[in-house]
Amino acid sequence: MTDDATDDGHEGWTDGPIGLPAPPPLGEAALPAGSYDGRVVLVTGGGTGLGKAIAAEFARLGASLVVASRKPEHLAAAEEALAPLGPVRTVACDIRDADQIATAFDVAVEAFGLPDVLVNNAAANFPSPAEDLSPNAWRTVVDITLNGTYLCSREFARRHLEARTPGSIVNVGASYAWTGGPGFAHSAAAKAGVKNLVETLAVEWGPYGIQVNGLVPGLVPHEDMTADIVDNLARNRSNAASQPALRVGLPRELGWAATFLASPYGAFISGHTLVVDGANWQRRHLTNPPVTTVRDQLGRGPFASEGPTPRPA
């Protein structure tokens, strides 16, 4: 699936609804050319998916990129996709580890200078009924998504506070931070924490010139979606026809929003979470459809315990 992949979902429409218009083509910029010349942008999880799309839009505007990821194959993907657009440096980093984060920033400083923008995109997620989540699965998702976002933000802020320089943080969130996320209890709880960090840190660090915002994608298909997410979307017919916009989002639309939020043109926006989803998360039915359990939505059978949960001695 490419950046231009769409599912128009208009089968059955003969007149009436037309949906939101398509965006400008890939390669167009939302800001003046050179808006990020001389600036450094660090993107966690920027080797695949939406993180890569966000990084690409910064690069098209002149930024020097630093992409951090745990997986060598994702770093290689970042090099391949982003190097043609401008300077890029990749660094292996597990954002659960504060020492590895500090090392990643050291690499960025040595390569290009202190990052002016931090995009906290790295996260962990997979669909699961809450009762099926193991303690380790819960901890892993919360540790990467929430703790990692905080630790990266903390490192970024401490360096800018010491240097007495301004900066901008963009945290990639999720709309179920407001609504809850059946089937994603671990991720929804973590993303609610990420949204709260946006609002808290914007106030704490604003006096020092550090802007903090959130960015929430809607249904934005991309070629790096995991098989379980793809299967879940197909099973529940999540496509253009299920969106108020009557189309899905394109990765570049999220990138354009990120470049605006972190730019001088968005400098007075802080503590805000921008949802880029064609109003999908605000959709309501006039009448409630029949309830379908999360287990049924995920194609799982009845819950069967593997035995009593061990209790501490």
Contacts in CASP RR format, 6 or more apart in sequence:
PFRMAT RR
TARGET T0000
AUTHOR 0000-0000-0000
METHOD contacts of the structure
MODEL  1
MTDDATDDGHEGWTDGPIGLPAPPPLGEAALPAGSYDGRVVLVTGGGTGL
GKAIAAEFARLGASLVVASRKPEHLAAAEEALAPLGPVRTVACDIRDADQ
IATAFDVAVEAFGLPDVLVNNAAANFPSPAEDLSPNAWRTVVDITLNGTY
LCSREFARRHLEARTPGSIVNVGASYAWTGGPGFAHSAAAKAGVKNLVET
LAVEWGPYGIQVNGLVPGLVPHEDMTADIVDNLARNRSNAASQPALRVGL
PRELGWAATFLASPYGAFISGHTLVVDGANWQRRHLTNPPVTTVRDQLGR
GPFASEGPTPRPA
1 221 0 8 1.000
1 222 0 8 1.000
1 223 0 8 1.000
1 225 0 8 1.000
2 223 0 8 1.000
3 26 0 8 1.000
3 53 0 8 1.000
3 222 0 8 1.000
3 250 0 8 1.000
3 251 0 8 1.000
3 252 0 8 1.000
4 25 0 8 1.000
4 26 0 8 1.000
4 250 0 8 1.000
5 221 0 8 1.000
5 222 0 8 1.000
5 223 0 8 1.000
5 250 0 8 1.000
6 22 0 8 1.000
6 240 0 8 1.000
6 247 0 8 1.000
6 248 0 8 1.000
6 250 0 8 1.000
7 221 0 8 1.000
7 239 0 8 1.000
7 240 0 8 1.000
7 241 0 8 1.000
7 247 0 8 1.000
7 248 0 8 1.000
8 240 0 8 1.000
8 246 0 8 1.000
8 247 0 8 1.000
9 239 0 8 1.000
9 240 0 8 1.000
9 241 0 8 1.000
9 246 0 8 1.000
9 247 0 8 1.000
10 240 0 8 1.000
10 241 0 8 1.000
10 246 0 8 1.000
11 241 0 8 1.000
13 246 0 8 1.000
17 246 0 8 1.000
18 246 0 8 1.000
19 244 0 8 1.000
19 245 0 8 1.000
19 246 0 8 1.000
19 247 0 8 1.000
20 245 0 8 1.000
20 246 0 8 1.000
20 247 0 8 1.000
20 278 0 8 1.000
22 247 0 8 1.000
23 250 0 8 1.000
23 252 0 8 1.000
23 253 0 8 1.000
23 256 0 8 1.000
26 250 0 8 1.000
26 252 0 8 1.000
27 60 0 8 1.000
27 252 0 8 1.000
29 35 0 8 1.000
29 57 0 8 1.000
29 60 0 8 1.000
29 61 0 8 1.000
29 256 0 8 1.000
29 259 0 8 1.000
30 57 0 8 1.000
30 255 0 8 1.000
30 256 0 8 1.000
30 257 0 8 1.000
30 259 0 8 1.000
30 260 0 8 1.000
31 61 0 8 1.000
31 259 0 8 1.000
31 260 0 8 1.000
31 263 0 8 1.000
31 265 0 8 1.000
33 61 0 8 1.000
34 61 0 8 1.000
34 62 0 8 1.000
35 61 0 8 1.000
35 62 0 8 1.000
35 259 0 8 1.000
35 263 0 8 1.000
35 264 0 8 1.000
36 58 0 8 1.000
36 61 0 8 1.000
36 62 0 8 1.000
36 63 0 8 1.000
36 259 0 8 1.000
36 263 0 8 1.000
37 61 0 8 1.000
37 62 0 8 1.000
37 63 0 8 1.000
38 62 0 8 1.000
38 63 0 8 1.000
38 64 0 8 1.000
39 62 0 8 1.000
39 63 0 8 1.000
39 64 0 8 1.000
39 116 0 8 1.000
39 117 0 8 1.000
40 63 0 8 1.000
40 64 0 8 1.000
40 65 0 8 1.000
40 66 0 8 1.000
40 108 0 8 1.000
40 112 0 8 1.000
40 113 0 8 1.000
40 114 0 8 1.000
40 115 0 8 1.000
40 116 0 8 1.000
40 117 0 8 1.000
41 55 0 8 1.000
41 58 0 8 1.000
41 63 0 8 1.000
41 64 0 8 1.000
41 65 0 8 1.000
41 66 0 8 1.000
41 115 0 8 1.000
41 116 0 8 1.000
41 117 0 8 1.000
41 118 0 8 1.000
41 119 0 8 1.000
41 262 0 8 1.000
42 65 0 8 1.000
42 66 0 8 1.000
42 67 0 8 1.000
42 68 0 8 1.000
42 104 0 8 1.000
42 105 0 8 1.000
42 108 0 8 1.000
42 115 0 8 1.000
42 117 0 8 1.000
42 118 0 8 1.000
42 119 0 8 1.000
42 156 0 8 1.000
43 51 0 8 1.000
43 54 0 8 1.000
43 55 0 8 1.000
43 58 0 8 1.000
43 65 0 8 1.000
43 66 0 8 1.000
43 67 0 8 1.000
43 68 0 8 1.000
43 119 0 8 1.000
43 121 0 8 1.000
44 68 0 8 1.000
44 69 0 8 1.000
44 93 0 8 1.000
44 95 0 8 1.000
44 118 0 8 1.000
44 119 0 8 1.000
44 120 0 8 1.000
44 121 0 8 1.000
44 122 0 8 1.000
44 152 0 8 1.000
45 51 0 8 1.000
45 67 0 8 1.000
45 68 0 8 1.000
45 69 0 8 1.000
45 74 0 8 1.000
45 121 0 8 1.000
45 122 0 8 1.000
46 52 0 8 1.000
46 54 0 8 1.000
46 55 0 8 1.000
46 67 0 8 1.000
46 68 0 8 1.000
46 69 0 8 1.000
46 74 0 8 1.000
46 78 0 8 1.000
46 119 0 8 1.000
46 121 0 8 1.000
46 122 0 8 1.000
47 55 0 8 1.000
47 67 0 8 1.000
47 69 0 8 1.000
47 74 0 8 1.000
47 75 0 8 1.000
47 77 0 8 1.000
47 78 0 8 1.000
47 81 0 8 1.000
47 82 0 8 1.000
47 90 0 8 1.000
48 69 0 8 1.000
48 74 0 8 1.000
48 77 0 8 1.000
48 78 0 8 1.000
48 224 0 8 1.000
49 222 0 8 1.000
49 223 0 8 1.000
49 224 0 8 1.000
49 225 0 8 1.000
49 251 0 8 1.000
50 121 0 8 1.000
50 172 0 8 1.000
50 217 0 8 1.000
50 220 0 8 1.000
50 222 0 8 1.000
50 251 0 8 1.000
50 254 0 8 1.000
51 119 0 8 1.000
51 121 0 8 1.000
51 172 0 8 1.000
52 77 0 8 1.000
52 78 0 8 1.000
52 81 0 8 1.000
52 82 0 8 1.000
52 224 0 8 1.000
52 251 0 8 1.000
53 222 0 8 1.000
53 251 0 8 1.000
53 252 0 8 1.000
53 254 0 8 1.000
53 255 0 8 1.000
54 119 0 8 1.000
54 121 0 8 1.000
54 172 0 8 1.000
54 254 0 8 1.000
54 255 0 8 1.000
54 258 0 8 1.000
55 65 0 8 1.000
55 67 0 8 1.000
55 78 0 8 1.000
55 82 0 8 1.000
55 88 0 8 1.000
55 119 0 8 1.000
56 81 0 8 1.000
56 82 0 8 1.000
56 85 0 8 1.000
56 252 0 8 1.000
56 255 0 8 1.000
57 252 0 8 1.000
57 255 0 8 1.000
57 256 0 8 1.000
57 258 0 8 1.000
57 259 0 8 1.000
58 65 0 8 1.000
58 117 0 8 1.000
58 119 0 8 1.000
58 255 0 8 1.000
58 258 0 8 1.000
58 259 0 8 1.000
59 65 0 8 1.000
59 82 0 8 1.000
59 85 0 8 1.000
59 86 0 8 1.000
59 88 0 8 1.000
60 85 0 8 1.000
61 259 0 8 1.000
62 86 0 8 1.000
63 117 0 8 1.000
64 86 0 8 1.000
64 87 0 8 1.000
64 88 0 8 1.000
64 89 0 8 1.000
64 111 0 8 1.000
64 112 0 8 1.000
65 82 0 8 1.000
65 86 0 8 1.000
65 87 0 8 1.000
65 88 0 8 1.000
65 89 0 8 1.000
66 88 0 8 1.000
66 89 0 8 1.000
66 90 0 8 1.000
66 91 0 8 1.000
66 104 0 8 1.000
66 107 0 8 1.000
66 108 0 8 1.000
66 111 0 8 1.000
66 112 0 8 1.000
66 115 0 8 1.000
67 75 0 8 1.000
67 78 0 8 1.000
67 82 0 8 1.000
67 88 0 8 1.000
67 89 0 8 1.000
67 90 0 8 1.000
67 91 0 8 1.000
68 90 0 8 1.000
68 91 0 8 1.000
68 92 0 8 1.000
68 93 0 8 1.000
68 95 0 8 1.000
68 104 0 8 1.000
68 122 0 8 1.000
69 75 0 8 1.000
69 78 0 8 1.000
69 90 0 8 1.000
69 92 0 8 1.000
69 93 0 8 1.000
69 122 0 8 1.000
70 92 0 8 1.000
70 93 0 8 1.000
70 94 0 8 1.000
70 95 0 8 1.000
72 92 0 8 1.000
75 90 0 8 1.000
75 91 0 8 1.000
75 92 0 8 1.000
78 88 0 8 1.000
78 90 0 8 1.000
79 88 0 8 1.000
79 90 0 8 1.000
82 88 0 8 1.000
87 112 0 8 1.000
89 107 0 8 1.000
89 108 0 8 1.000
89 111 0 8 1.000
89 112 0 8 1.000
91 103 0 8 1.000
91 104 0 8 1.000
91 107 0 8 1.000
91 108 0 8 1.000
92 100 0 8 1.000
93 100 0 8 1.000
93 101 0 8 1.000
93 103 0 8 1.000
93 104 0 8 1.000
94 100 0 8 1.000
95 101 0 8 1.000
95 122 0 8 1.000
95 144 0 8 1.000
95 148 0 8 1.000
95 149 0 8 1.000
95 151 0 8 1.000
95 152 0 8 1.000
96 143 0 8 1.000
96 144 0 8 1.000
96 147 0 8 1.000
96 148 0 8 1.000
96 151 0 8 1.000
98 151 0 8 1.000
98 154 0 8 1.000
98 155 0 8 1.000
101 148 0 8 1.000
101 151 0 8 1.000
101 152 0 8 1.000
101 155 0 8 1.000
102 155 0 8 1.000
105 114 0 8 1.000
105 115 0 8 1.000
105 155 0 8 1.000
105 156 0 8 1.000
105 159 0 8 1.000
108 114 0 8 1.000
108 115 0 8 1.000
114 159 0 8 1.000
114 160 0 8 1.000
114 163 0 8 1.000
114 165 0 8 1.000
115 156 0 8 1.000
116 166 0 8 1.000
116 167 0 8 1.000
116 168 0 8 1.000
117 167 0 8 1.000
117 168 0 8 1.000
117 169 0 8 1.000
117 170 0 8 1.000
117 262 0 8 1.000
118 152 0 8 1.000
118 153 0 8 1.000
118 156 0 8 1.000
118 168 0 8 1.000
118 169 0 8 1.000
118 170 0 8 1.000
119 169 0 8 1.000
119 170 0 8 1.000
119 172 0 8 1.000
119 258 0 8 1.000
119 262 0 8 1.000
120 148 0 8 1.000
120 149 0 8 1.000
120 152 0 8 1.000
120 153 0 8 1.000
120 169 0 8 1.000
120 170 0 8 1.000
120 171 0 8 1.000
120 172 0 8 1.000
120 194 0 8 1.000
121 172 0 8 1.000
122 144 0 8 1.000
122 148 0 8 1.000
122 149 0 8 1.000
123 141 0 8 1.000
123 144 0 8 1.000
123 145 0 8 1.000
123 149 0 8 1.000
123 172 0 8 1.000
123 173 0 8 1.000
123 187 0 8 1.000
123 190 0 8 1.000
123 191 0 8 1.000
124 140 0 8 1.000
124 141 0 8 1.000
124 144 0 8 1.000
124 145 0 8 1.000
124 187 0 8 1.000
125 141 0 8 1.000
125 145 0 8 1.000
125 184 0 8 1.000
125 186 0 8 1.000
125 187 0 8 1.000
125 229 0 8 1.000
126 141 0 8 1.000
126 226 0 8 1.000
126 228 0 8 1.000
126 229 0 8 1.000
127 183 0 8 1.000
127 184 0 8 1.000
127 228 0 8 1.000
127 229 0 8 1.000
127 232 0 8 1.000
127 298 0 8 1.000
128 137 0 8 1.000
128 183 0 8 1.000
128 184 0 8 1.000
128 185 0 8 1.000
128 186 0 8 1.000
128 298 0 8 1.000
129 183 0 8 1.000
129 294 0 8 1.000
129 295 0 8 1.000
129 298 0 8 1.000
129 300 0 8 1.000
129 303 0 8 1.000
130 183 0 8 1.000
130 185 0 8 1.000
130 294 0 8 1.000
131 303 0 8 1.000
132 300 0 8 1.000
132 303 0 8 1.000
133 185 0 8 1.000
133 186 0 8 1.000
137 186 0 8 1.000
138 186 0 8 1.000
141 186 0 8 1.000
141 187 0 8 1.000
141 190 0 8 1.000
142 186 0 8 1.000
142 189 0 8 1.000
142 190 0 8 1.000
145 187 0 8 1.000
145 190 0 8 1.000
145 191 0 8 1.000
145 194 0 8 1.000
146 190 0 8 1.000
146 191 0 8 1.000
146 193 0 8 1.000
146 194 0 8 1.000
146 197 0 8 1.000
149 171 0 8 1.000
149 194 0 8 1.000
149 197 0 8 1.000
150 197 0 8 1.000
153 169 0 8 1.000
153 171 0 8 1.000
153 197 0 8 1.000
153 201 0 8 1.000
153 212 0 8 1.000
156 167 0 8 1.000
156 169 0 8 1.000
156 210 0 8 1.000
157 169 0 8 1.000
157 201 0 8 1.000
157 205 0 8 1.000
157 208 0 8 1.000
157 210 0 8 1.000
160 166 0 8 1.000
160 167 0 8 1.000
160 208 0 8 1.000
160 209 0 8 1.000
160 210 0 8 1.000
161 205 0 8 1.000
161 208 0 8 1.000
161 210 0 8 1.000
164 208 0 8 1.000
166 208 0 8 1.000
166 209 0 8 1.000
166 210 0 8 1.000
166 211 0 8 1.000
167 209 0 8 1.000
167 210 0 8 1.000
167 211 0 8 1.000
168 210 0 8 1.000
168 211 0 8 1.000
168 212 0 8 1.000
168 213 0 8 1.000
168 261 0 8 1.000
168 262 0 8 1.000
169 201 0 8 1.000
169 210 0 8 1.000
169 211 0 8 1.000
169 212 0 8 1.000
169 213 0 8 1.000
170 213 0 8 1.000
170 214 0 8 1.000
170 215 0 8 1.000
170 258 0 8 1.000
170 261 0 8 1.000
170 262 0 8 1.000
171 194 0 8 1.000
171 195 0 8 1.000
171 197 0 8 1.000
171 198 0 8 1.000
171 212 0 8 1.000
171 213 0 8 1.000
171 214 0 8 1.000
171 215 0 8 1.000
172 214 0 8 1.000
172 215 0 8 1.000
172 216 0 8 1.000
172 217 0 8 1.000
173 191 0 8 1.000
173 194 0 8 1.000
173 195 0 8 1.000
173 214 0 8 1.000
173 215 0 8 1.000
173 216 0 8 1.000
173 217 0 8 1.000
173 273 0 8 1.000
174 187 0 8 1.000
174 188 0 8 1.000
174 191 0 8 1.000
174 216 0 8 1.000
174 217 0 8 1.000
175 216 0 8 1.000
175 218 0 8 1.000
175 275 0 8 1.000
175 277 0 8 1.000
175 280 0 8 1.000
175 281 0 8 1.000
176 184 0 8 1.000
176 187 0 8 1.000
176 188 0 8 1.000
176 191 0 8 1.000
176 192 0 8 1.000
177 188 0 8 1.000
177 191 0 8 1.000
177 192 0 8 1.000
177 193 0 8 1.000
177 194 0 8 1.000
177 195 0 8 1.000
177 216 0 8 1.000
177 273 0 8 1.000
178 192 0 8 1.000
178 195 0 8 1.000
178 281 0 8 1.000
179 281 0 8 1.000
180 188 0 8 1.000
180 192 0 8 1.000
181 187 0 8 1.000
181 188 0 8 1.000
182 294 0 8 1.000
183 294 0 8 1.000
183 297 0 8 1.000
183 298 0 8 1.000
194 214 0 8 1.000
195 214 0 8 1.000
195 273 0 8 1.000
197 212 0 8 1.000
198 212 0 8 1.000
198 213 0 8 1.000
198 214 0 8 1.000
198 271 0 8 1.000
198 272 0 8 1.000
198 273 0 8 1.000
199 271 0 8 1.000
201 210 0 8 1.000
201 212 0 8 1.000
202 211 0 8 1.000
202 212 0 8 1.000
202 213 0 8 1.000
202 270 0 8 1.000
202 271 0 8 1.000
202 272 0 8 1.000
203 271 0 8 1.000
205 212 0 8 1.000
206 212 0 8 1.000
206 270 0 8 1.000
211 262 0 8 1.000
211 266 0 8 1.000
211 267 0 8 1.000
211 269 0 8 1.000
211 270 0 8 1.000
212 270 0 8 1.000
212 271 0 8 1.000
213 261 0 8 1.000
213 262 0 8 1.000
213 269 0 8 1.000
213 270 0 8 1.000
213 271 0 8 1.000
213 272 0 8 1.000
213 273 0 8 1.000
213 274 0 8 1.000
214 261 0 8 1.000
214 271 0 8 1.000
214 272 0 8 1.000
214 273 0 8 1.000
214 274 0 8 1.000
215 254 0 8 1.000
215 257 0 8 1.000
215 258 0 8 1.000
215 261 0 8 1.000
215 273 0 8 1.000
215 274 0 8 1.000
215 276 0 8 1.000
216 273 0 8 1.000
216 274 0 8 1.000
216 275 0 8 1.000
216 276 0 8 1.000
216 277 0 8 1.000
216 281 0 8 1.000
217 249 0 8 1.000
217 254 0 8 1.000
217 276 0 8 1.000
217 277 0 8 1.000
218 249 0 8 1.000
218 275 0 8 1.000
218 276 0 8 1.000
218 277 0 8 1.000
218 278 0 8 1.000
218 280 0 8 1.000
218 281 0 8 1.000
219 233 0 8 1.000
219 238 0 8 1.000
219 239 0 8 1.000
219 242 0 8 1.000
219 243 0 8 1.000
219 248 0 8 1.000
219 249 0 8 1.000
219 277 0 8 1.000
219 280 0 8 1.000
220 248 0 8 1.000
220 249 0 8 1.000
220 250 0 8 1.000
220 251 0 8 1.000
220 253 0 8 1.000
220 254 0 8 1.000
220 276 0 8 1.000
221 233 0 8 1.000
221 248 0 8 1.000
221 249 0 8 1.000
222 251 0 8 1.000
225 233 0 8 1.000
232 238 0 8 1.000
232 297 0 8 1.000
232 298 0 8 1.000
233 239 0 8 1.000
235 297 0 8 1.000
235 298 0 8 1.000
235 299 0 8 1.000
236 297 0 8 1.000
239 248 0 8 1.000
240 246 0 8 1.000
240 247 0 8 1.000
240 248 0 8 1.000
242 280 0 8 1.000
243 277 0 8 1.000
243 278 0 8 1.000
243 280 0 8 1.000
244 278 0 8 1.000
244 279 0 8 1.000
244 280 0 8 1.000
244 283 0 8 1.000
245 278 0 8 1.000
245 279 0 8 1.000
245 280 0 8 1.000
249 276 0 8 1.000
249 277 0 8 1.000
249 278 0 8 1.000
253 276 0 8 1.000
254 276 0 8 1.000
257 274 0 8 1.000
257 276 0 8 1.000
260 266 0 8 1.000
261 269 0 8 1.000
261 274 0 8 1.000
275 281 0 8 1.000
295 301 0 8 1.000
295 302 0 8 1.000
295 303 0 8 1.000
END
